[in-house]
Amino acid sequence: NVNSHDEAMGYIQKILDNPNSLYLVCKLKESNRPIGIITFIKRDYLKHHDIGFAFLPEFINYGYAYEAANEVIKGLQLANQYSQLLAITIPENTSSIKLLEKLGLCIEREMERDNEKLLVYGLSLDKLNINKITSSFFALFSNANNRLPDLYLLRQLCTPEATIIQMKESTCTIYNLSPFIEPRKIILSDGTLTEFEEQETAEETIIAHHIAQRHSTYKKSGILNGISFHQKGDKLFQFIKTNEGWRISSVIWEDEDTNLQLS
């Protein structure tokens, strides 16, 4: 119902006066021309803030909305203030639905508002951060293609008191960070273990407020003392949410083939 300049100015002022709404203008880098907006709004009928987007017709289908919305989501992750992000759309808006799914949001439920059917999509920002930390953990140990791992980066992913436990049959070896890092730093850099890679193959994550647990299955491969090997196994991660964000507090792992191990 905006049909005049005065109505437009009133609409804009209403947005600016609302502490629960944030409108971000998207502009082309080369010309600084405004082409659309990304919104971040806390509505009284939704539990969490929702993200939205609207672009001028001539700038649709060029990937601008995805690029801009994805940067906003990254910023929300870094802000560490929000656990969940929502989005709403109508069932007929298939282009918005495709974009939301590309951004990682999943359908949560249907609702009706002002006699209109809405689809509510959701994204756990906590889960995104935990995914990122877990992926970084696995990637740190790779020395494939002559890469030299910097295992000291584990200190950025873990709490200072983190424990790492290796299960082998019915016995376990418990490490703190330094005793865990040092021997692995040597074996991954002195030629004993080369072309090593480890990847998560499946996961199940449970988040409860400021604590979380993740069961990961993984595969790893490399060349140990000149002999190629492939292994699978299980890892259990525990996380806590600190003022600096999510951190690993403990890791337990067990290889399916206990004859091969990093030690």
Accessible surface in RSA format (square Angstrom, percent):
REM  Atomic radii and reference values for relative SASA: ProtOr
REM  Chains: A
REM  Algorithm: Lee & Richards
REM  Probe-radius: 1.40
REM  Slices: 20
REM RES _ NUM      All-atoms   Total-Side   Main-Chain    Non-polar    All polar
REM                ABS   REL    ABS   REL    ABS   REL    ABS   REL    ABS   REL
RES ASN A   1   181.31 125.0 126.30 122.0  55.01 132.5  35.04  84.3 146.27 141.4
RES VAL A   2    71.61  47.1  46.66  42.2  24.95  60.1  46.66  40.5  24.95  67.7
RES ASN A   3   129.45  89.3  90.98  87.9  38.47  92.6  36.56  88.0  92.89  89.8
RES SER A   4    56.26  47.5  40.76  54.4  15.51  35.7  48.70 103.7   7.56  10.6
RES HIS A   5   136.41  74.6 122.07  84.9  14.34  36.7  97.97 101.0  38.45  44.7
RES ASP A   6   113.54  79.5 103.80 103.3   9.74  23.0  31.37  73.8  82.17  81.9
RES GLU A   7    82.12  47.1  71.00  53.7  11.11  26.5  35.44  68.5  46.68  38.1
RES ALA A   8    32.49  29.9  31.31  48.3   1.19   2.7  32.45  45.7   0.04   0.1
RES MET A   9   101.54  52.6  98.68  65.3   2.85   6.8  83.58  71.1  17.96  23.8
RES GLY A  10    41.94  51.7   0.00   N/A  41.94  51.7  34.67  95.1   7.27  16.3
RES TYR A  11   113.45  53.0 107.25  61.0   6.20  16.1  76.52  57.5  36.93  45.5
RES ILE A  12    83.59  47.6  83.59  62.3   0.00   0.0  83.59  60.2   0.00   0.0
RES GLN A  13    91.27  51.0  90.97  66.5   0.30   0.7  38.12  81.1  53.14  40.3
RES LYS A  14   154.96  75.6 146.92  90.1   8.03  19.1  95.80  86.2  59.15  63.0
RES ILE A  15    28.22  16.1  24.73  18.4   3.49   8.4  27.10  19.5   1.12   3.0
RES LEU A  16   126.69  70.6  95.37  68.2  31.31  78.7  98.88  69.4  27.80  74.8
RES ASP A  17    98.21  68.8  71.14  70.8  27.07  64.0  32.93  77.5  65.28  65.1
RES ASN A  18    59.67  41.2  52.81  51.0   6.86  16.5  13.53  32.6  46.15  44.6
RES PRO A  19   129.77  94.6  86.84  79.2  42.93 156.1 100.50  83.0  29.27 181.9
RES ASN A  20    73.52  50.7  70.00  67.6   3.52   8.5   4.30  10.4  69.21  66.9
RES SER A  21    20.35  17.2   4.58   6.1  15.76  36.3   5.41  11.5  14.94  20.9
RES LEU A  22    87.19  48.6  85.84  61.4   1.35   3.4  87.11  61.2   0.08   0.2
RES TYR A  23    69.37  32.4  47.64  27.1  21.73  56.6  29.22  22.0  40.15  49.5
RES LEU A  24    65.60  36.5  63.88  45.7   1.72   4.3  65.60  46.1   0.00   0.0
RES VAL A  25    88.98  58.6  60.28  54.6  28.70  69.2  60.28  52.4  28.70  77.8
RES CYS A  26    19.14  14.5  13.65  15.2   5.50  12.9  13.57  34.4   5.57   6.0
RES LYS A  27   102.73  50.1  76.23  46.8  26.50  63.1  30.50  27.4  72.24  76.9
RES LEU A  28    25.01  13.9  22.59  16.2   2.43   6.1  24.57  17.3   0.45   1.2
RES LYS A  29   193.28  94.3 156.97  96.3  36.32  86.5 113.64 102.3  79.64  84.8
RES GLU A  30   146.91  84.3 102.90  77.9  44.01 104.8  69.03 133.5  77.88  63.6
RES SER A  31    68.73  58.1  37.74  50.4  31.00  71.4  45.47  96.8  23.26  32.6
RES ASN A  32    96.12  66.3  89.18  86.2   6.93  16.7  24.47  58.9  71.65  69.3
RES ARG A  33   113.82  47.8 109.71  55.9   4.12   9.8  37.38  51.1  76.45  46.3
RES PRO A  34    72.15  52.6  67.97  62.0   4.18  15.2  68.33  56.4   3.82  23.7
RES ILE A  35     3.88   2.2   3.71   2.8   0.17   0.4   3.88   2.8   0.00   0.0
RES GLY A  36    11.24  13.9   0.00   N/A  11.24  13.9   7.89  21.6   3.35   7.5
RES ILE A  37    50.16  28.5  50.16  37.4   0.00   0.0  50.16  36.1   0.00   0.0
RES ILE A  38     1.25   0.7   1.21   0.9   0.03   0.1   1.21   0.9   0.03   0.1
RES THR A  39    13.13   9.3  13.00  13.2   0.13   0.3   9.16  12.3   3.97   6.0
RES PHE A  40    13.57   6.8  12.27   7.6   1.30   3.4  12.27   7.4   1.30   3.7
RES ILE A  41    17.56  10.0  17.56  13.1   0.00   0.0  17.56  12.6   0.00   0.0
RES LYS A  42    60.50  29.5  51.98  31.9   8.52  20.3  37.56  33.8  22.94  24.4
RES ARG A  43    68.23  28.6  62.87  32.0   5.36  12.8  11.83  16.2  56.40  34.2
RES ASP A  44   131.98  92.4  89.50  89.1  42.48 100.4  50.76 119.5  81.22  81.0
RES TYR A  45    60.22  28.1  34.75  19.8  25.47  66.3  35.94  27.0  24.28  29.9
RES LEU A  46     4.38   2.4   0.00   0.0   4.38  11.0   2.71   1.9   1.67   4.5
RES LYS A  47   170.51  83.2 145.11  89.0  25.41  60.5  97.32  87.6  73.19  78.0
RES HIS A  48    49.12  26.8  46.57  32.4   2.55   6.5  25.52  26.3  23.60  27.5
RES HIS A  49    40.65  22.2  39.84  27.7   0.80   2.1  23.01  23.7  17.64  20.5
RES ASP A  50     1.82   1.3   1.82   1.8   0.00   0.0   0.00   0.0   1.82   1.8
RES ILE A  51     3.17   1.8   0.00   0.0   3.17   7.6   0.00   0.0   3.17   8.6
RES GLY A  52    17.56  21.7   0.00   N/A  17.56  21.7  17.56  48.2   0.00   0.0
RES PHE A  53    43.53  21.8  17.24  10.7  26.29  68.4  17.88  10.8  25.65  73.4
RES ALA A  54    57.40  52.8  47.14  72.8  10.26  23.3  55.34  77.9   2.06   5.5
RES PHE A  55    28.51  14.3   6.64   4.1  21.87  56.9   9.36   5.7  19.15  54.8
RES LEU A  56    80.40  44.8  78.78  56.4   1.62   4.1  79.72  56.0   0.68   1.8
RES PRO A  57   106.83  77.9  92.18  84.0  14.65  53.2  92.80  76.6  14.03  87.2
RES GLU A  58    94.42  54.2  72.39  54.8  22.03  52.5  55.70 107.7  38.71  31.6
RES PHE A  59    23.37  11.7  21.31  13.2   2.06   5.4  21.31  12.9   2.06   5.9
RES ILE A  60    84.76  48.2  74.27  55.3  10.49  25.3  78.02  56.2   6.75  18.3
RES ASN A  61   142.81  98.5  97.70  94.4  45.11 108.6  36.59  88.1 106.22 102.7
RES TYR A  62   153.34  71.6 121.02  68.9  32.32  84.1  81.56  61.3  71.78  88.5
RES GLY A  63    41.39  51.0   0.00   N/A  41.39  51.0  31.32  85.9  10.08  22.6
RES TYR A  64    68.36  31.9  65.21  37.1   3.14   8.2  34.52  25.9  33.84  41.7
RES ALA A  65    21.76  20.0  19.39  29.9   2.37   5.4  19.39  27.3   2.37   6.3
RES TYR A  66    65.25  30.5  64.37  36.6   0.87   2.3  32.94  24.8  32.31  39.8
RES GLU A  67    93.18  53.5  89.25  67.5   3.93   9.3  37.15  71.9  56.03  45.7
RES ALA A  68    21.16  19.5  13.27  20.5   7.89  17.9  20.32  28.6   0.84   2.2
RES ALA A  69     0.00   0.0   0.00   0.0   0.00   0.0   0.00   0.0   0.00   0.0
RES ASN A  70    36.40  25.1  36.40  35.2   0.00   0.0   0.45   1.1  35.95  34.7
RES GLU A  71    97.52  56.0  89.91  68.0   7.61  18.1  39.28  76.0  58.24  47.5
RES VAL A  72    26.49  17.4  19.15  17.3   7.34  17.7  25.41  22.1   1.08   2.9
RES ILE A  73     4.26   2.4   4.26   3.2   0.00   0.0   4.26   3.1   0.00   0.0
RES LYS A  74    98.95  48.3  97.84  60.0   1.11   2.6  57.18  51.5  41.76  44.5
RES GLY A  75    35.95  44.3   0.00   N/A  35.95  44.3  29.93  82.1   6.01  13.5
RES LEU A  76    18.17  10.1  17.17  12.3   1.00   2.5  17.31  12.2   0.87   2.3
RES GLN A  77    29.62  16.6  23.34  17.1   6.28  15.0   5.50  11.7  24.12  18.3
RES LEU A  78   145.70  81.1 118.36  84.7  27.34  68.7 122.07  85.7  23.62  63.6
RES ALA A  79    47.31  43.5  21.78  33.6  25.53  58.1  34.46  48.5  12.85  34.0
RES ASN A  80    37.20  25.7  20.66  20.0  16.54  39.8  13.77  33.1  23.43  22.6
RES GLN A  81   135.21  75.6  99.19  72.5  36.03  85.8  33.57  71.5 101.64  77.1
RES TYR A  82    61.08  28.5  54.08  30.8   7.01  18.2  29.03  21.8  32.05  39.5
RES SER A  83    49.17  41.5  42.67  57.0   6.50  15.0  22.98  48.9  26.19  36.7
RES GLN A  84    39.09  21.9  36.07  26.4   3.02   7.2   7.14  15.2  31.96  24.2
RES LEU A  85     0.54   0.3   0.54   0.4   0.00   0.0   0.54   0.4   0.00   0.0
RES LEU A  86     7.53   4.2   7.53   5.4   0.00   0.0   7.53   5.3   0.00   0.0
RES ALA A  87     0.96   0.9   0.96   1.5   0.00   0.0   0.96   1.4   0.00   0.0
RES ILE A  88    40.69  23.2  19.72  14.7  20.98  50.6  19.72  14.2  20.98  56.9
RES THR A  89    12.42   8.8   4.38   4.4   8.04  19.2  10.92  14.7   1.50   2.3
RES ILE A  90    59.24  33.7  58.48  43.6   0.75   1.8  58.48  42.1   0.75   2.0
RES PRO A  91    40.73  29.7  29.09  26.5  11.64  42.3  29.47  24.3  11.26  70.0
RES GLU A  92   132.52  76.1 107.27  81.2  25.25  60.1  68.60 132.7  63.92  52.2
RES ASN A  93    54.69  37.7  47.71  46.1   6.98  16.8  10.80  26.0  43.89  42.4
RES THR A  94    84.68  60.2  83.18  84.3   1.50   3.6  54.50  73.2  30.18  45.6
RES SER A  95    72.96  61.7  62.64  83.6  10.32  23.8  43.70  93.1  29.26  41.0
RES SER A  96    18.93  16.0  17.27  23.0   1.67   3.8   4.70  10.0  14.23  19.9
RES ILE A  97    26.90  15.3  26.90  20.0   0.00   0.0  26.90  19.4   0.00   0.0
RES LYS A  98   146.79  71.6 140.18  86.0   6.61  15.7  84.66  76.2  62.13  66.2
RES LEU A  99    25.07  14.0  21.94  15.7   3.13   7.9  25.00  17.6   0.06   0.2
RES LEU A 100     2.63   1.5   2.63   1.9   0.00   0.0   2.63   1.8   0.00   0.0
RES GLU A 101    97.88  56.2  81.10  61.4  16.77  39.9  26.15  50.6  71.73  58.6
RES LYS A 102   134.91  65.8 106.08  65.1  28.82  68.6  72.15  64.9  62.76  66.9
RES LEU A 103    13.61   7.6   0.00   0.0  13.61  34.2   2.29   1.6  11.32  30.5
RES GLY A 104    35.96  44.3   0.00   N/A  35.96  44.3  27.32  75.0   8.64  19.3
RES LEU A 105     2.89   1.6   0.00   0.0   2.89   7.3   0.00   0.0   2.89   7.8
RES CYS A 106    83.98  63.5  81.26  90.6   2.72   6.4  29.50  74.7  54.49  58.8
RES ILE A 107    92.42  52.6  73.85  55.0  18.57  44.8  73.85  53.2  18.57  50.4
RES GLU A 108    90.49  52.0  54.70  41.4  35.79  85.2  29.38  56.8  61.11  49.9
RES ARG A 109   111.85  47.0 101.75  51.9  10.10  24.0  58.50  79.9  53.35  32.3
RES GLU A 110   103.41  59.4  79.57  60.2  23.84  56.8  27.13  52.5  76.28  62.3
RES MET A 111    34.99  18.1  22.60  15.0  12.39  29.5  34.33  29.2   0.65   0.9
RES GLU A 112   124.36  71.4  98.18  74.3  26.19  62.4  28.74  55.6  95.63  78.1
RES ARG A 113    89.83  37.7  86.12  43.9   3.71   8.8  15.43  21.1  74.40  45.1
RES ASP A 114   126.89  88.9  93.46  93.0  33.43  79.1  39.33  92.6  87.57  87.3
RES ASN A 115   145.67 100.5 111.38 107.6  34.29  82.6  26.21  63.1 119.46 115.5
RES GLU A 116    85.99  49.4  82.41  62.3   3.59   8.5  26.63  51.5  59.36  48.5
RES LYS A 117   103.79  50.6  96.79  59.4   7.00  16.7  52.42  47.2  51.37  54.7
RES LEU A 118    14.69   8.2  14.69  10.5   0.00   0.0  14.69  10.3   0.00   0.0
RES LEU A 119    18.94  10.5  18.94  13.5   0.00   0.0  18.94  13.3   0.00   0.0
RES VAL A 120     0.74   0.5   0.74   0.7   0.00   0.0   0.74   0.6   0.00   0.0
RES TYR A 121     8.50   4.0   8.50   4.8   0.00   0.0   0.51   0.4   7.99   9.9
RES GLY A 122     5.73   7.1   0.00   N/A   5.73   7.1   0.48   1.3   5.25  11.8
RES LEU A 123    15.39   8.6  12.10   8.7   3.29   8.3  15.39  10.8   0.00   0.0
RES SER A 124    31.79  26.9  26.48  35.3   5.32  12.2  21.68  46.2  10.11  14.2
RES LEU A 125     0.65   0.4   0.65   0.5   0.00   0.0   0.65   0.5   0.00   0.0
RES ASP A 126     7.77   5.4   7.77   7.7   0.00   0.0   0.80   1.9   6.97   7.0
RES LYS A 127    56.90  27.8  56.90  34.9   0.00   0.0  22.51  20.3  34.39  36.6
RES LEU A 128    47.70  26.6  45.10  32.3   2.60   6.5  45.10  31.7   2.60   7.0
RES ASN A 129    27.15  18.7  26.59  25.7   0.56   1.4   6.36  15.3  20.79  20.1
RES ILE A 130     0.00   0.0   0.00   0.0   0.00   0.0   0.00   0.0   0.00   0.0
RES ASN A 131    49.50  34.1  45.71  44.2   3.79   9.1  19.05  45.9  30.44  29.4
RES LYS A 132   129.07  63.0 122.44  75.1   6.63  15.8  82.46  74.2  46.62  49.7
RES ILE A 133    17.84  10.2  17.24  12.8   0.60   1.4  17.84  12.8   0.00   0.0
RES THR A 134     0.36   0.3   0.36   0.4   0.00   0.0   0.36   0.5   0.00   0.0
RES SER A 135    70.10  59.2  62.04  82.8   8.06  18.6  30.57  65.1  39.53  55.4
RES SER A 136    41.39  35.0  34.27  45.7   7.12  16.4  17.88  38.1  23.50  32.9
RES PHE A 137     2.31   1.2   2.31   1.4   0.00   0.0   2.31   1.4   0.00   0.0
RES PHE A 138     6.40   3.2   6.22   3.9   0.18   0.5   6.22   3.8   0.18   0.5
RES ALA A 139    54.44  50.1  46.96  72.5   7.48  17.0  52.90  74.5   1.54   4.1
RES LEU A 140    11.19   6.2  10.84   7.8   0.35   0.9  11.13   7.8   0.06   0.2
RES PHE A 141     7.71   3.9   7.71   4.8   0.00   0.0   7.71   4.7   0.00   0.0
RES SER A 142    18.63  15.7  18.63  24.9   0.00   0.0  12.66  27.0   5.98   8.4
RES ASN A 143    10.98   7.6   6.64   6.4   4.34  10.5   2.20   5.3   8.78   8.5
RES ALA A 144    10.20   9.4   7.17  11.1   3.03   6.9   7.17  10.1   3.03   8.0
RES ASN A 145   131.27  90.5 106.71 103.1  24.56  59.1  32.99  79.4  98.28  95.0
RES ASN A 146   148.20 102.2 114.89 111.0  33.31  80.2  34.79  83.7 113.40 109.6
RES ARG A 147   103.20  43.3  90.25  46.0  12.95  30.8  51.80  70.8  51.40  31.2
RES LEU A 148   133.50  74.3 111.07  79.5  22.43  56.4 111.47  78.3  22.03  59.3
RES PRO A 149    13.00   9.5   2.31   2.1  10.70  38.9   2.32   1.9  10.68  66.4
RES ASP A 150    68.00  47.6  62.94  62.6   5.06  12.0  28.93  68.1  39.07  39.0
RES LEU A 151     1.54   0.9   0.74   0.5   0.80   2.0   0.74   0.5   0.80   2.2
RES TYR A 152    90.06  42.0  84.66  48.2   5.40  14.1  66.71  50.1  23.35  28.8
RES LEU A 153    68.02  37.9  67.57  48.3   0.44   1.1  67.74  47.6   0.28   0.7
RES LEU A 154     0.00   0.0   0.00   0.0   0.00   0.0   0.00   0.0   0.00   0.0
RES ARG A 155   109.66  46.0  93.22  47.5  16.44  39.1  48.29  66.0  61.37  37.2
RES GLN A 156   119.16  66.6 107.19  78.3  11.97  28.5  41.81  89.0  77.35  58.7
RES LEU A 157    25.85  14.4  25.24  18.1   0.62   1.5  25.85  18.2   0.00   0.0
RES CYS A 158     4.22   3.2   0.15   0.2   4.07   9.6   0.00   0.0   4.22   4.5
RES THR A 159    12.03   8.6  10.79  10.9   1.24   2.9   8.68  11.7   3.35   5.1
RES PRO A 160   117.32  85.5  89.77  81.8  27.55 100.1  97.29  80.3  20.03 124.5
RES GLU A 161   131.48  75.5 115.29  87.2  16.20  38.6  72.09 139.4  59.39  48.5
RES ALA A 162     0.75   0.7   0.30   0.5   0.45   1.0   0.65   0.9   0.10   0.3
RES THR A 163    43.43  30.9  43.40  44.0   0.03   0.1  33.24  44.6  10.19  15.4
RES ILE A 164     1.19   0.7   1.19   0.9   0.00   0.0   1.19   0.9   0.00   0.0
RES ILE A 165    31.08  17.7  31.08  23.2   0.00   0.0  31.08  22.4   0.00   0.0
RES GLN A 166    11.85   6.6  11.05   8.1   0.80   1.9   1.95   4.1   9.91   7.5
RES MET A 167    55.54  28.8  53.68  35.5   1.86   4.4  42.20  35.9  13.34  17.7
RES LYS A 168    77.57  37.8  76.68  47.0   0.89   2.1  39.79  35.8  37.78  40.2
RES GLU A 169   130.64  75.0 107.26  81.1  23.38  55.7  42.79  82.8  87.85  71.7
RES SER A 170   106.86  90.3  74.41  99.3  32.44  74.7  51.01 108.6  55.85  78.2
RES THR A 171    87.98  62.6  84.18  85.3   3.79   9.0  73.08  98.2  14.90  22.5
RES CYS A 172    68.01  51.4  40.19  44.8  27.82  65.4   2.12   5.4  65.89  71.0
RES THR A 173    66.02  47.0  62.87  63.7   3.16   7.5  34.63  46.5  31.40  47.5
RES ILE A 174   111.08  63.2  82.23  61.3  28.86  69.6  82.23  59.2  28.86  78.3
RES TYR A 175    32.03  15.0  30.28  17.2   1.75   4.6  20.32  15.3  11.71  14.4
RES ASN A 176    81.71  56.3  79.46  76.8   2.25   5.4  19.12  46.0  62.59  60.5
RES LEU A 177     6.04   3.4   4.98   3.6   1.06   2.7   4.98   3.5   1.06   2.8
RES SER A 178    50.88  43.0  48.90  65.3   1.98   4.6  29.69  63.2  21.20  29.7
RES PRO A 179    74.73  54.5  60.74  55.4  13.99  50.9  70.93  58.6   3.81  23.7
RES PHE A 180     7.53   3.8   7.53   4.7   0.00   0.0   7.53   4.6   0.00   0.0
RES ILE A 181     0.00   0.0   0.00   0.0   0.00   0.0   0.00   0.0   0.00   0.0
RES GLU A 182    73.66  42.3  73.63  55.7   0.02   0.1  41.19  79.7  32.47  26.5
RES PRO A 183    46.25  33.7  40.86  37.2   5.39  19.6  44.16  36.5   2.09  13.0
RES ARG A 184     2.52   1.1   2.47   1.3   0.05   0.1   0.81   1.1   1.71   1.0
RES LYS A 185    83.69  40.8  80.80  49.6   2.90   6.9  30.17  27.2  53.52  57.0
RES ILE A 186   105.90  60.3 103.87  77.4   2.03   4.9 105.90  76.3   0.00   0.0
RES ILE A 187    18.95  10.8  18.45  13.7   0.50   1.2  18.95  13.6   0.00   0.0
RES LEU A 188     6.67   3.7   1.25   0.9   5.42  13.6   1.29   0.9   5.37  14.5
RES SER A 189    61.50  52.0  27.16  36.2  34.34  79.1  18.39  39.2  43.11  60.4
RES ASP A 190    85.87  60.2  47.32  47.1  38.55  91.2  38.41  90.4  47.46  47.3
RES GLY A 191    50.44  62.2   0.00   N/A  50.44  62.2  26.82  73.6  23.62  52.9
RES THR A 192    39.52  28.1  33.65  34.1   5.87  14.0  20.34  27.3  19.17  29.0
RES LEU A 193     0.74   0.4   0.36   0.3   0.38   0.9   0.36   0.3   0.38   1.0
RES THR A 194    50.20  35.7  49.97  50.7   0.22   0.5  41.95  56.3   8.25  12.5
RES GLU A 195    74.18  42.6  68.35  51.7   5.83  13.9  31.59  61.1  42.60  34.8
RES PHE A 196     2.66   1.3   2.66   1.6   0.00   0.0   2.66   1.6   0.00   0.0
RES GLU A 197    79.81  45.8  78.54  59.4   1.27   3.0   8.49  16.4  71.32  58.2
RES GLU A 198    15.89   9.1   9.07   6.9   6.82  16.2   0.38   0.7  15.52  12.7
RES GLN A 199    97.08  54.3  94.93  69.4   2.14   5.1  27.79  59.2  69.29  52.6
RES GLU A 200    54.16  31.1  27.71  21.0  26.44  63.0  10.97  21.2  43.19  35.3
RES THR A 201    76.04  54.1  39.37  39.9  36.67  87.4  39.77  53.4  36.27  54.8
RES ALA A 202    58.04  53.4  47.21  72.9  10.82  24.6  57.81  81.4   0.22   0.6
RES GLU A 203    66.27  38.0  36.23  27.4  30.04  71.5  17.33  33.5  48.94  40.0
RES GLU A 204   119.02  68.3 111.65  84.5   7.37  17.5  40.48  78.3  78.54  64.1
RES THR A 205    28.55  20.3   0.29   0.3  28.26  67.3   0.29   0.4  28.26  42.7
RES ILE A 206   109.49  62.3 105.37  78.5   4.12   9.9 108.47  78.1   1.02   2.8
RES ILE A 207    56.96  32.4  26.26  19.6  30.70  74.0  26.26  18.9  30.70  83.3
RES ALA A 208    46.21  42.5  39.83  61.5   6.39  14.5  44.87  63.2   1.34   3.5
RES HIS A 209   162.13  88.6 139.55  97.0  22.58  57.8  98.84 101.9  63.29  73.6
RES HIS A 210   115.56  63.2 113.58  78.9   1.97   5.0  76.28  78.6  39.27  45.7
RES ILE A 211   106.48  60.6 106.37  79.2   0.11   0.3 106.37  76.6   0.11   0.3
RES ALA A 212     7.42   6.8   0.00   0.0   7.42  16.9   4.06   5.7   3.36   8.9
RES GLN A 213    80.52  45.0  79.23  57.9   1.29   3.1  16.24  34.6  64.27  48.7
RES ARG A 214     6.61   2.8   6.29   3.2   0.32   0.8   0.32   0.4   6.29   3.8
RES HIS A 215    70.47  38.5  68.65  47.7   1.82   4.6  46.62  48.1  23.84  27.7
RES SER A 216     0.00   0.0   0.00   0.0   0.00   0.0   0.00   0.0   0.00   0.0
RES THR A 217    43.26  30.8  43.07  43.7   0.19   0.4  40.04  53.8   3.22   4.9
RES TYR A 218     2.11   1.0   0.00   0.0   2.11   5.5   0.00   0.0   2.11   2.6
RES LYS A 219   103.72  50.6 103.30  63.4   0.42   1.0  46.55  41.9  57.17  60.9
RES LYS A 220    13.50   6.6   8.80   5.4   4.70  11.2   4.71   4.2   8.80   9.4
RES SER A 221    30.35  25.6  30.35  40.5   0.00   0.0   7.86  16.7  22.49  31.5
RES GLY A 222     6.16   7.6   0.00   N/A   6.16   7.6   3.24   8.9   2.91   6.5
RES ILE A 223    58.39  33.2  57.60  42.9   0.79   1.9  57.60  41.5   0.79   2.1
RES LEU A 224    30.18  16.8  27.84  19.9   2.35   5.9  27.84  19.6   2.35   6.3
RES ASN A 225   110.54  76.2  81.54  78.8  28.99  69.8  34.17  82.2  76.36  73.8
RES GLY A 226    68.69  84.7   0.00   N/A  68.69  84.7  32.06  88.0  36.63  82.0
RES ILE A 227   126.09  71.8 122.79  91.5   3.31   8.0 125.49  90.4   0.61   1.6
RES SER A 228    78.77  66.6  58.02  77.4  20.75  47.8  31.95  68.0  46.82  65.6
RES PHE A 229    20.68  10.3  14.26   8.8   6.42  16.7  20.37  12.4   0.30   0.9
RES HIS A 230   152.86  83.5 125.80  87.4  27.06  69.2  88.30  91.0  64.56  75.1
RES GLN A 231     9.43   5.3   1.76   1.3   7.67  18.3   6.48  13.8   2.95   2.2
RES LYS A 232   129.05  63.0 126.38  77.5   2.67   6.4  68.80  61.9  60.25  64.2
RES GLY A 233     2.91   3.6   0.00   N/A   2.91   3.6   0.12   0.3   2.79   6.2
RES ASP A 234    58.73  41.1  57.02  56.8   1.71   4.0  19.87  46.8  38.86  38.8
RES LYS A 235    10.76   5.2  10.31   6.3   0.45   1.1   6.33   5.7   4.43   4.7
RES LEU A 236    73.49  40.9  72.10  51.6   1.39   3.5  72.10  50.6   1.39   3.7
RES PHE A 237     0.00   0.0   0.00   0.0   0.00   0.0   0.00   0.0   0.00   0.0
RES GLN A 238    84.87  47.5  84.87  62.0   0.00   0.0  14.86  31.6  70.01  53.1
RES PHE A 239     2.07   1.0   0.00   0.0   2.07   5.4   0.00   0.0   2.07   5.9
RES ILE A 240    66.35  37.8  66.35  49.4   0.00   0.0  66.35  47.8   0.00   0.0
RES LYS A 241    38.62  18.8  23.12  14.2  15.50  36.9   9.19   8.3  29.43  31.3
RES THR A 242    37.74  26.8  25.78  26.1  11.96  28.5  33.71  45.3   4.03   6.1
RES ASN A 243   146.84 101.3 115.79 111.9  31.05  74.8  24.32  58.5 122.52 118.4
RES GLU A 244   126.83  72.8 100.46  76.0  26.37  62.8  53.10 102.7  73.73  60.2
RES GLY A 245     8.33  10.3   0.00   N/A   8.33  10.3   8.33  22.9   0.00   0.0
RES TRP A 246     3.64   1.5   0.41   0.2   3.23   7.6   0.41   0.2   3.23   5.2
RES ARG A 247    60.36  25.3  60.36  30.8   0.00   0.0   5.23   7.2  55.13  33.4
RES ILE A 248     0.41   0.2   0.41   0.3   0.00   0.0   0.41   0.3   0.00   0.0
RES SER A 249    29.27  24.7  22.89  30.5   6.38  14.7  16.94  36.1  12.33  17.3
RES SER A 250    15.60  13.2  15.58  20.8   0.02   0.0  12.25  26.1   3.35   4.7
RES VAL A 251     0.42   0.3   0.42   0.4   0.00   0.0   0.42   0.4   0.00   0.0
RES ILE A 252    60.91  34.7  59.62  44.4   1.30   3.1  59.62  42.9   1.30   3.5
RES TRP A 253    15.57   6.2  14.78   7.2   0.79   1.9  12.90   6.9   2.67   4.3
RES GLU A 254    71.54  41.1  69.76  52.8   1.78   4.2  14.76  28.6  56.77  46.4
RES ASP A 255     6.86   4.8   2.82   2.8   4.03   9.5   1.37   3.2   5.49   5.5
RES GLU A 256   127.73  73.3  91.77  69.4  35.96  85.6  40.58  78.5  87.16  71.2
RES ASP A 257    58.64  41.1  53.11  52.9   5.53  13.1  26.59  62.6  32.05  32.0
RES THR A 258    28.78  20.5  23.60  23.9   5.19  12.4  12.84  17.2  15.95  24.1
RES ASN A 259   131.87  90.9 104.41 100.9  27.46  66.1  25.76  62.0 106.11 102.6
RES LEU A 260    47.25  26.3  46.31  33.1   0.94   2.4  46.97  33.0   0.28   0.8
RES GLN A 261    52.65  29.4  37.68  27.5  14.97  35.6  12.71  27.1  39.94  30.3
RES LEU A 262    20.36  11.3  19.39  13.9   0.97   2.4  19.39  13.6   0.97   2.6
RES SER A 263    89.11  75.3  54.13  72.2  34.98  80.6  42.66  90.8  46.45  65.1
END  Absolute sums over single chains surface
CHAIN  1 A    15498.3      12737.3       2761.1       8405.9       7092.5
END  Absolute sums over all chains
TOTAL         15498.3      12737.3       2761.1       8405.9       7092.5
